[in-house]
Amino acid sequence: MKILFTAVSTFIVVISMINQAFCTLQVDVSALTSATAFNCTKNLGYSRAVIRGYFEAYGLNPGGAIDPNFLKSYQNAKQAGYTDIDVYMFPCTGRSTCKTPQQQVNDLVNLINTNKIIVRTAWLDVEVDNESGNWKLGAEKNQQILKEFLAAWKSTGCKFGIYSSQSQWEAITGDKNWVLDSSLPLWYAIYDKDPTLNNYRPFGGWVQGTCKQYDGDQKFCEASFDKSICK
């Protein structure tokens, strides 16, 4: 029995290593990031970049707005040789001044189309930001807002997914098992510093994630990045 167990264990490890070999390391940014910084991360093996394209804008533009750093950071990533680039939006929610989900999505998609930007996937960032006071209307209203964002993204025909975590999903929707659309790609966050698709904590009906953000706000290559791994 011990020999059989060892053989099976070795087989599982080998399969895990094979699967890992087909994964992609990525960095994501919200601040303006230079071509030099992107070139450095690319040389370190990060072959995908994710750039914030929309933010909640609770200051001078309280309805939500295009991230003013997006276009330049995108151009810098392209200059550094990145051909695999995603965009994420941190939506405006929880305030009467917020634009409708459809308006926010249209703003971002129009910018992408107007500037002929090529992105693989657009990610809707579903997490609480205590400073801006987002997602504060209660679970029922938050669920409705998420449904409106889902319908808005579906109407664009763009490939999109959800970024969140079990704890954030539960805090926002009121139930970690509440399902929006588990057929969407999921980018989940667990800061375990482990660049593998391990330690997933189920939520939202997703059996597993497409990407895992395993480390956040790391200073290297003279900039600040979050680190992820994707299938």
Phi and psi in degrees as a GROMACS rama.xvg file:
@    title "Ramachandran Plot"
@    xaxis  label "Phi"
@    yaxis  label "Psi"
@TYPE xy
-64.5249  -39.3896  LYS-2
-64.1606  -43.6228  ILE-3
-62.4206  -44.4139  LEU-4
-60.3463  -43.295  PHE-5
-62.9577  -41.264  THR-6
-64.6923  -43.2908  ALA-7
-65.5606  -42.9171  VAL-8
-60.5965  -43.4495  SER-9
-62.4283  -40.4398  THR-10
-61.6789  -43.9402  PHE-11
-63.1108  -42.6825  ILE-12
-62.0412  -43.1626  VAL-13
-62.3274  -44.9977  VAL-14
-61.2378  -41.9113  ILE-15
-61.0614  -41.185  SER-16
-66.8494  -37.8217  MET-17
-64.3763  -46.607  ILE-18
-60.7405  -40.4438  ASN-19
-62.4508  -34.059  GLN-20
-64.0233  -22.5306  ALA-21
-96.0354  6.47315  PHE-22
-86.6927  160.699  CYS-23
-120.132  133.561  THR-24
-87.2733  141.157  LEU-25
-139.847  156.69  GLN-26
-119.555  148.218  VAL-27
-129.681  149.256  ASP-28
-136.891  153.216  VAL-29
-119.575  -27.7181  SER-30
-86.4529  162.815  ALA-31
-59.9848  127.423  LEU-32
-126.224  131.549  THR-33
-78.6067  162.666  SER-34
-63.7217  -34.6521  ALA-35
-63.3608  -42.465  THR-36
-65.9796  -43.1955  ALA-37
-64.7532  -38.6165  PHE-38
-62.9258  -38.1182  ASN-39
-64.2931  -46.2081  CYS-40
-65.9146  -36.0412  THR-41
-64.0066  -39.9432  LYS-42
-67.6791  -22.5062  ASN-43
-84.9405  -2.62776  LEU-44
105.47  3.89758  GLY-45
-85.1203  108.1  TYR-46
-99.6694  -1.14651  SER-47
-131.205  142.948  ARG-48
-121.935  139.783  ALA-49
-122.046  127.036  VAL-50
-122.611  134.59  ILE-51
-69.1037  125.865  ARG-52
-107.818  -16.0526  GLY-53
-148.087  143.193  TYR-54
-140.487  165.745  PHE-55
-70.2257  -22.0216  GLU-56
48.4377  62.832  ALA-57
-88.789  3.923  TYR-58
-93.2316  -104.61  GLY-59
-73.735  -25.1889  LEU-60
-121.711  76.6431  ASN-61
-71.0834  -3.63798  PRO-62
-91.1793  -3.11125  GLY-63
104.094  146.611  GLY-64
-158.355  158.307  ALA-65
-62.1224  134.534  ILE-66
-66.2945  121.538  ASP-67
-64.9299  -15.6339  PRO-68
-90.5297  -8.69798  ASN-69
-61.3958  -54.2264  PHE-70
-60.0346  -45.6945  LEU-71
-67.8052  -41.6035  LYS-72
-63.9319  -38.7594  SER-73
-61.9532  -46.9999  TYR-74
-61.4212  -38.607  GLN-75
-67.2164  -38.4563  ASN-76
-64.5305  -41.8072  ALA-77
-62.8576  -42.9611  LYS-78
-61.1792  -33.4453  GLN-79
-78.2586  -6.11168  ALA-80
105.405  4.55328  GLY-81
-73.1934  127.339  TYR-82
-112.739  -12.5498  THR-83
-109.836  98.4152  ASP-84
-129.989  133.72  ILE-85
-112.874  167.517  ASP-86
-128.421  146.875  VAL-87
-128.872  150.588  TYR-88
-119.282  131.737  MET-89
-101.368  99.0404  PHE-90
-75.4257  160.138  PRO-91
-85.2434  121.835  CYS-92
-143.166  156.248  THR-93
88.4279  1.12862  GLY-94
-131.367  150.218  ARG-95
-67.8015  -19.9981  SER-96
-82.1039  -10.6703  THR-97
-64.7293  139.01  CYS-98
-64.744  161.495  LYS-99
-65.8395  155.002  THR-100
-52.7835  -40.782  PRO-101
-62.4908  -41.7979  GLN-102
-63.4338  -43.2933  GLN-103
-64.0272  -45.3909  GLN-104
-64.0123  -43.2272  VAL-105
-61.1984  -39.8926  ASN-106
-57.0561  -46.9367  ASP-107
-69.3214  -45.2006  LEU-108
-65.2042  -39.7726  VAL-109
-62.3795  -39.9664  ASN-110
-62.8283  -44.5017  LEU-111
-61.684  -45.2245  ILE-112
-69.5269  -41.451  ASN-113
-62.8062  -37.7916  THR-114
-95.8564  8.42569  ASN-115
53.2934  41.8558  LYS-116
-80.3545  136.707  ILE-117
-107.351  113.879  ILE-118
-125.965  145.896  VAL-119
-79.1223  -48.4337  ARG-120
-141.916  140.795  THR-121
-102.211  132.226  ALA-122
-112.564  132.034  TRP-123
-92.179  115.771  LEU-124
-83.3954  112.313  ASP-125
-110.708  91.1724  VAL-126
-155.66  155.844  GLU-127
-81.5867  135.184  VAL-128
-120.336  102.376  ASP-129
-61.1889  -30.2527  ASN-130
-67.1253  -39.5927  GLU-131
-87.4221  -16.8091  SER-132
71.4851  35.7008  GLY-133
-79.2023  167.897  ASN-134
49.6503  42.4866  TRP-135
-109.457  15.13  LYS-136
-93.9842  3.29495  LEU-137
99.0158  157.824  GLY-138
-59.508  -45.1015  ALA-139
-62.4492  -45.8005  GLU-140
-67.878  -39.3369  LYS-141
-62.1556  -40.1952  ASN-142
-61.2379  -41.0608  GLN-143
-64.2301  -40.759  GLN-144
-62.9026  -41.9099  ILE-145
-62.7444  -39.3489  LEU-146
-62.858  -36.9403  LYS-147
-68.9409  -38.8991  GLU-148
-65.6243  -39.3777  PHE-149
-59.3843  -48.2694  LEU-150
-64.0908  -38.1389  ALA-151
-64.2996  -45.43  ALA-152
-67.6186  -39.4809  TRP-153
-61.6449  -33.6463  LYS-154
-68.7415  -19.5676  SER-155
-83.6903  -21.3922  THR-156
78.6864  3.40476  GLY-157
-81.0396  152.958  CYS-158
-76.8677  127.463  LYS-159
-143.214  161.727  PHE-160
-147.56  -176.291  GLY-161
-116.149  134.135  ILE-162
-107.957  126.324  TYR-163
-170.843  -168.804  SER-164
-145.995  167.919  SER-165
-58.6568  -46.4935  GLN-166
-67.033  -40.0168  SER-167
-67.7808  -42.4659  GLN-168
-60.8134  -43.8395  TRP-169
-66.5738  -41.8406  GLU-170
-63.5094  -36.0207  ALA-171
-84.8453  -44.8972  ILE-172
-93.0764  -14.0317  THR-173
88.0013  -6.20946  GLY-174
-156.221  117.795  ASP-175
-61.7458  -21.636  LYS-176
-95.0911  1.57895  ASN-177
-66.3038  130.921  TRP-178
-103.362  125.321  VAL-179
-92.0244  -61.5449  LEU-180
-166.21  95.8859  ASP-181
-76.4976  0.286241  SER-182
-82.8075  -12.0178  SER-183
-74.4298  151.379  LEU-184
-61.0359  142.894  PRO-185
-119.436  129.105  LEU-186
-111.934  106.476  TRP-187
-105.047  154.003  TYR-188
-112.526  122.318  ALA-189
-144.113  111.345  ILE-190
-84.0884  69.7898  TYR-191
-100.987  2.05496  ASP-192
58.8222  23.1681  LYS-193
-109.69  106.815  ASP-194
-77.0979  54.743  PRO-195
-137.15  162.621  THR-196
-85.7838  55.3961  LEU-197
-109.375  173.461  ASN-198
62.8979  25.0239  ASN-199
-66.5668  135.069  TYR-200
-111.664  111.334  ARG-201
-58.4192  143.125  PRO-202
-164.118  160.347  PHE-203
62.7274  12.0525  GLY-204
88.6225  -4.52073  GLY-205
-77.8652  129.703  TRP-206
-78.7057  -35.6173  VAL-207
-155.48  163.138  GLN-208
-99.568  160.857  GLY-209
-84.8362  -35.9956  THR-210
-135.394  153.765  CYS-211
-129.989  125.552  LYS-212
-87.4975  112.682  GLN-213
-106.525  -6.27756  TYR-214
-156.511  141.994  ASP-215
-127.086  150.614  GLY-216
50.6588  53.9448  ASP-217
-97.5507  133.732  GLN-218
-95.7924  111.588  LYS-219
-159.739  164.055  PHE-220
54.9273  31.6975  CYS-221
59.6421  33.7154  GLU-222
-156.28  -179.657  ALA-223
-114.894  129.147  SER-224
-136.556  152.133  PHE-225
-97.9981  149.855  ASP-226
-113.816  138.663  LYS-227
-141.429  166.642  SER-228
-133.552  142.141  ILE-229
-133.885  153.861  CYS-230
